[in-house]
Amino acid sequence: MAGHSKWAQIKRKKAANDAKRGQKFTKLIREITVAAREGGGDPEMNPRLRLAVDTAKAANMPADNIDRAIARGTGDLEGVNYEEVAYEGYGPGGVALYIEALTDNINRTVADVRHALEKHGGNLGTSGSVAWQFERKGRIWVDATRHDEDSLMLAALEAGALDVQREDDSYVVTTEVTQFHAVQDGLREQGVDIDEAELAMIAQNMVGLGGAEAQKLLKLLDALDDNDDVQHVHTNADIDEAVLAEVGA
């Protein structure tokens, strides 16, 4: 299948930094709250909530925080009403950006996103301008030091996965959205430990980016990721390895 951007790898490494832990919790709480509001408070009956809760547990979020976020979503506790919104735009070098946000103030969020884009050599596009370049898929990370590639490939395909690829010290299992949870269950049943899982917008064709433009893009992605309203940023940029090495990504 088509390749994907290294931004997911970079974000996972950044998330290991304690300074990012509080911000990650803030974003996870918003996702849990909205998921519970949209589909109910039972993770077994609500796939989106199940994913959010699993992600929060993997990030070592206290159970009380998770329970309160669910209660706010179901209306059992008073809380802020977040809206889902997606922005489409372009970064340095004309690479596509698909930005997903949860916000209690759309005017503030769109202004912040536009400012970040313009400051770092990008611009906001119209709805539909880049979405066609992406396809939503499930992605599941597995520790490559704990599992053999051939065995994992067999287990993943038997569970209904589309593909398995190596990324640094992890294997990434790709699934259709409809098979996302079934593949995770199938892997666990076969003794595979899952490090992390997400539903992501995967670019169908990658655009190579290096030099100063790649540096600018990384700064833009950092600025967007630092915004509490922004949940996910997807790009079709294939960032040059030399640039990633320079920034320690």
C-alpha positions in Angstrom: 0.0 0.0 0.0 1.0 3.6 -0.2 3.6 4.9 2.2 2.9 7.2 5.1 4.6 10.2 6.7 7.3 9.9 9.3 5.3 12.5 11.4 3.6 9.6 13.3 7.1 8.3 14.3 8.2 11.7 15.4 5.1 12.3 17.5 5.5 9.0 19.3 9.1 9.9 20.2 8.0 13.4 21.4 5.2 11.8 23.5 7.9 10.1 25.6 9.0 13.4 26.9 7.4 14.2 30.3 6.9 17.8 29.3 4.3 16.6 26.7 2.5 14.3 29.1 0.0 16.8 30.5 -0.8 18.1 27.0 -1.4 14.6 25.8 -3.8 14.0 28.7 -5.7 17.1 27.8 -6.2 15.9 24.2 -7.1 12.4 25.3 -9.7 13.7 27.7 -11.4 15.7 25.0 -11.5 12.6 22.7 -12.9 10.4 25.4 -15.6 13.0 26.3 -16.7 13.4 22.6 -16.6 9.7 22.0 -18.8 9.1 25.0 -21.2 11.9 23.9 -21.5 10.5 20.4 -21.8 6.8 21.1 -22.5 6.2 24.8 -20.4 5.5 27.8 -19.8 1.7 27.4 -16.5 1.1 25.6 -17.6 -2.4 24.6 -20.5 -0.9 22.7 -18.7 2.2 21.4 -15.6 1.4 19.2 -14.4 5.0 19.2 -14.6 5.2 23.0 -12.8 1.9 23.3 -9.9 3.2 21.3 -9.8 6.4 23.3 -9.8 4.6 26.6 -7.2 2.1 25.4 -5.0 4.9 24.3 -5.4 6.7 27.6 -4.5 3.6 29.5 -1.4 3.1 27.4 -0.4 6.7 28.3 -0.8 5.8 32.0 -3.7 8.2 32.5 -5.3 7.6 35.9 -8.6 5.7 35.8 -10.4 8.5 37.7 -9.5 10.9 34.8 -10.9 8.5 32.3 -14.1 7.9 34.3 -14.7 11.6 34.7 -14.2 12.3 31.0 -16.8 9.6 30.1 -19.2 11.0 32.7 -18.9 14.5 31.1 -19.5 13.0 27.7 -22.7 11.1 28.8 -24.0 14.2 30.7 -23.6 12.7 34.2 -21.1 15.4 35.0 -21.1 19.0 33.8 -18.5 19.9 31.2 -17.4 21.8 28.1 -19.1 21.0 24.8 -16.4 20.3 22.2 -17.0 20.3 18.4 -15.2 18.3 15.8 -13.7 20.2 13.0 -11.2 19.4 10.2 -8.9 21.9 8.4 -7.2 21.3 5.1 -4.2 23.2 3.9 -0.7 23.2 2.5 2.7 23.3 4.1 6.2 24.3 2.8 6.9 22.7 -0.6 3.2 22.4 -1.3 2.7 19.2 0.9 -0.8 18.4 2.0 -2.0 18.8 5.6 -5.2 17.4 7.1 -5.7 18.8 10.6 -8.3 17.3 13.0 -9.4 19.3 16.0 -11.8 19.2 19.0 -12.6 22.7 20.2 -15.0 24.7 22.3 -14.3 27.8 20.2 -14.1 27.4 16.4 -13.2 31.0 15.8 -10.2 30.8 18.1 -9.1 27.5 16.6 -9.3 28.4 13.0 -7.4 31.7 13.7 -4.7 29.8 15.6 -4.3 27.1 12.8 -4.2 29.8 10.1 -1.6 31.8 12.1 0.6 28.7 12.5 0.4 27.8 8.8 1.2 31.3 7.6 4.0 31.8 10.1 5.8 28.6 8.9 5.3 28.9 5.1 1.9 27.2 4.7 -1.6 28.3 4.0 -5.2 27.2 4.8 -7.1 25.6 2.0 -10.8 25.1 1.3 -12.8 22.1 2.4 -12.0 19.1 0.2 -8.8 20.6 -1.2 -6.5 17.9 0.2 -8.8 15.3 1.9 -9.0 13.3 -1.4 -5.2 12.6 -1.1 -5.8 10.6 2.1 -7.6 7.4 3.2 -8.5 6.6 6.7 -6.9 3.4 8.0 -6.2 1.7 11.3 -2.6 1.5 12.4 -1.3 -0.7 15.2 2.3 -0.5 16.6 4.0 -3.7 17.9 7.5 -3.8 19.5 9.9 -5.3 16.9 12.3 -6.5 19.6 9.6 -8.7 21.1 8.1 -10.3 18.0 9.4 -12.1 15.0 8.5 -10.4 11.7 7.3 -13.6 9.9 5.2 -14.7 12.9 3.7 -11.3 13.3 2.9 -11.0 9.6 1.1 -14.4 9.7 -0.8 -13.4 12.8 -1.8 -10.0 11.4 -3.0 -11.4 8.1 -4.9 -14.1 9.8 -6.6 -11.5 12.0 -7.6 -9.5 8.8 -4.9 -6.9 8.5 -3.9 -5.3 5.2 -0.1 -5.0 5.7 2.8 -5.0 8.1 5.8 -2.7 7.8 8.9 -2.1 9.9 9.4 1.4 11.3 12.6 1.8 13.4 12.1 -0.5 16.4 8.4 -1.2 15.7 6.2 -3.0 13.3 3.2 -1.1 12.0 0.1 -3.2 11.2 -2.3 -1.5 8.8 -6.0 -2.3 8.8 -9.3 -1.2 7.2 -11.3 0.9 9.6 -14.0 -1.7 9.8 -11.4 -4.4 10.9 -9.4 -2.1 13.3 -10.7 -3.6 16.6 -11.0 -7.2 15.2 -7.4 -7.2 14.2 -6.3 -5.9 17.6 -8.4 -8.6 19.3 -7.0 -11.3 16.9 -3.4 -10.2 17.6 -3.9 -10.3 21.4 -5.5 -13.7 21.1 -2.3 -14.9 19.4 -0.1 -13.5 22.1 1.0 -10.2 20.4 1.5 -7.2 22.7 0.2 -4.0 21.2 2.1 -0.8 22.1 -0.3 1.7 20.5 -3.1 2.0 18.0 -4.8 4.8 16.1 -7.1 5.6 13.2 -5.2 7.8 10.9 -5.5 9.5 7.5 -2.9 7.7 5.3 -1.5 9.6 2.3 -2.0 7.7 -1.0 1.1 9.3 -2.6 4.1 10.8 -0.7 5.9 14.0 -1.6 9.6 14.1 -0.9 10.8 17.1 1.2 14.3 18.0 2.2 16.5 21.0 3.2 15.1 24.2 4.5 11.5 23.3 3.4 11.6 20.1 5.5 12.9 22.1 8.5 10.1 24.6 8.1 7.5 21.8 7.9 8.8 20.2 11.1 8.5 23.6 12.9 4.9 23.9 11.5 4.0 20.4 12.7 5.4 21.2 16.1 3.4 24.4 16.3 0.2 22.6 15.4 0.8 19.8 17.7 1.4 22.2 20.6 -2.1 23.6 20.1 -4.4 21.9 22.7 -7.3 22.0 20.2 -5.5 20.1 17.5 -5.9 16.3 17.9 -4.1 15.0 14.8 -2.1 16.3 11.9 -1.7 14.2 8.8 0.7 15.0 6.0 1.9 13.4 2.7 5.4 14.7 3.3 8.2 12.1 3.1 10.8 14.1 5.1 14.4 13.6 4.2 16.3 11.3 6.7 19.2 13.8 7.0 16.8 16.5 8.2 15.3 14.2 10.8 18.8 13.3 12.0 19.6 16.9 12.4 16.6 17.6 14.7 17.1 14.3 16.5 13.7 12.9 15.4 
